[in-house]
Amino acid sequence: MTKLLIVVDDERAILKLLKWRLEMAGYQLDNALSANKALEKIQTGIFDLVLTDIRMPTIDGLNLIETIKQHKAIYLV
């Protein structure tokens, strides 16, 4: 079964690199250039893993994870 990941980073080059590498490893991938965009996608989809940058404008990665935890039943690994 293919796992669905969302990668969140404000740098487009990082997203492209991670997309290429993770898809080669067999993962299905979505991405977001901001925490706000990631939250929109997470509200409408089910992801097995959120991989996020820590330092981002507006909402950082730690606050993104806390917001997701408040709205979804997730486990942090």
C-alpha positions in Angstrom: 0.0 0.0 0.0 1.4 3.4 -1.0 1.7 5.9 1.8 0.5 9.5 1.1 2.9 12.2 2.4 2.6 16.0 2.5 5.9 18.0 2.5 5.7 21.6 3.7 8.5 24.0 2.9 8.7 27.6 1.8 11.5 26.9 -0.6 10.4 25.6 -4.0 13.8 23.9 -4.7 13.6 21.9 -1.5 10.1 20.7 -2.4 11.2 19.6 -5.9 14.2 17.7 -4.5 12.1 15.9 -1.8 9.3 15.2 -4.3 11.8 13.6 -6.7 13.5 11.5 -4.0 10.4 10.4 -2.1 8.6 9.4 -5.3 11.6 7.3 -6.3 11.3 5.6 -2.9 7.7 4.7 -3.8 5.7 7.3 -1.8 2.8 9.2 -3.1 3.4 12.9 -2.4 1.7 16.2 -2.2 3.4 19.4 -1.2 2.7 22.9 0.1 4.8 26.1 0.0 3.3 27.4 3.3 1.8 26.1 6.5 -1.5 27.8 5.6 -1.7 26.0 2.2 -0.8 22.7 4.0 -3.6 23.2 6.5 -6.1 23.6 3.6 -4.9 20.4 2.0 -4.9 18.5 5.3 -8.5 19.5 5.9 -9.6 17.9 2.7 -7.3 14.9 2.6 -5.9 12.1 4.7 -2.1 12.0 4.9 0.0 9.3 6.5 2.9 11.7 7.3 3.5 15.4 7.4 7.1 16.3 6.8 7.6 20.0 7.5 10.3 22.7 7.6 10.7 24.3 11.0 11.4 27.9 9.9 8.7 29.3 7.7 7.0 32.7 7.6 3.6 33.2 9.2 3.3 29.8 10.8 6.4 27.8 11.6 6.6 24.0 11.4 6.1 23.4 15.1 2.9 25.5 15.2 1.7 23.7 12.1 2.0 20.4 13.9 0.3 21.7 17.0 -2.6 23.1 14.8 -2.9 19.7 13.1 -2.9 17.9 16.4 -5.8 20.1 17.7 -8.0 19.3 14.6 -7.1 15.7 13.8 -6.2 12.6 15.7 -2.6 12.1 14.8 0.4 10.5 16.4 3.9 12.1 16.4 6.8 9.8 15.6 
